[in-house]
Amino acid sequence: MKYISTRGLAPALSFEDVVLTGLAPDGGLYVPETLPQFSKEEIASWAGLSYQELAFKVMQPFVAGAVSDAEFKKIIADAYASFRHDAIAPLVQTGHNEWILELFQGPTLAFKDFALQFLGHLLDHLLKKRNQKVVVMGATSGDTGSAAIEGCRRCDNIDIFILHPHNRVSNVQRRQMTTVLAPNVFNIALEGNFDDCQNMVKASFGDQSFLPEGRQLVAVNSINWARIMAQIVYYFYAGLALGAPHRPVAFSVPTGNFGDIFAGYLAKKMGLPIDQLVIATNSNDILHRCISSNDHSKHQLQHTLSPSMDIMVSSNFERMLFDLYNRDGAAIRQLMDDFKSGAMVLHESALVKARELFTSYGVSDDVTVDVIREVFDRTEYLLDPHTAIGVEAARQTRRRQDIPMVCLATAHPAKFPEAVRKAGQGEDPALPHHMSDLFEREERYSVLAQELAKVQQFIASHVRP
Ligand SMILES: *Cc1c(COP(=O)(O)O)cnc(C)c1O
């Protein structure tokens, strides 16, 4: 299968090359040229498969030719061996036809483990085969960094450098990164904010001449296609558990960069009968404004109780726009050019299509806290703030009560104790057993000034030979 850029001017790439690249040279994001289609009969025949078996069925068409079936099965088995729950993505019921899909059973307690455990093992496999070493560089405001580090810590052919804003990530989030003492893991605490971190990463991708001879940077943020691909699987897994393909299902997705919900849209296109997809946002609601009133304009960043969704612009939305504009690369170039001014207006036909596919809703911090409290009072089930936003958005926009509504639980509540505390649930939620000593572990990180040359020099001198 070939992968093409949303802006239409970059050469098509193979799966292997697309995993090892960041943005396309024309500034676009890569998407598959065609999508695999599964018939109702085929999907029905997958009922009862384990998560790993299902992952193989769903993803195999995307990687065919690049990775052999036996090797691919091994990559999947290794990726999900680190999850605590046998179901990998278990379902819990919180109301009539209302379900929580727990995507936080991986090593860092957030759904990003699904993609990054997989990506780490996949990269390691591809690099070994090519006899190549790479440098992973990324910026994080919290969850992505720890998931990427956990995904890469055992990869011989990767050195990973993660920048986080010094003193501006939560203690749990920082410790999840800095207590990984593997020889290929480097945490940089930058004296700046998240945007400063991200700008350093962008600049470094743009000019990689600071790296030692023969090394290149690989992106592990959600523009990496393999991450999106791995996230398609759990939509099928939850759907099958709730009666698909014989009956439809609906999903509500706490959304930041639009990676997770884009995977849901792809699952639908591949044959899963999804009746409704809910875009749930916090008060950083550019996507909700776009869908509800065609207002896709940058607002100032708000710091909320659901920090992993604190974004001004959703980078993966461009992949969606590409389809909404019938895969017209020139139209996307124009749109993105317009957006440089801070706002874009969708064409009427694109907006109509978007509204058929998605409903949307924005949830304030106050309501988030109310939902955590209310769900706990009735069910004794504790939601994390991101998940609570998904639950509220589902309740507010749900079209049909007779169709199971699956709310994606993107993080474990112990990761975001502030919101839980505000909800008045007494003590902080306990960390799962394997992390209970997190606050006693040794930390390792380097504080660096906000100077590109310093950061690049640090990387160049720490890359292992
Ligand atoms: C990253 C993240 C999100 C947002 O996911 P996107 O794919 O960026 O939309 C939501 N919740 C949590 C806990 C996250 O870590």
The ligand as a Gaussian input file, in Angstrom:
#p B3LYP/6-31G(d) Opt

LIG

0 1
 C       -3.422000      12.723000      23.976000
 C       -4.626000      12.621000      24.852000
 C       -5.902000      12.985000      24.387000
 C       -6.145000      13.572000      23.010000
 O       -5.899000      12.646000      21.980000
 P       -5.773000      13.148000      20.461000
 O       -5.430000      11.941000      19.673000
 O       -4.695000      14.185000      20.444000
 O       -7.091000      13.714000      20.083000
 C       -6.969000      12.809000      25.243000
 N       -6.805000      12.326000      26.494000
 C       -5.594000      11.973000      26.977000
 C       -5.489000      11.475000      28.372000
 C       -4.466000      12.094000      26.169000
 O       -3.261000      11.743000      26.660000

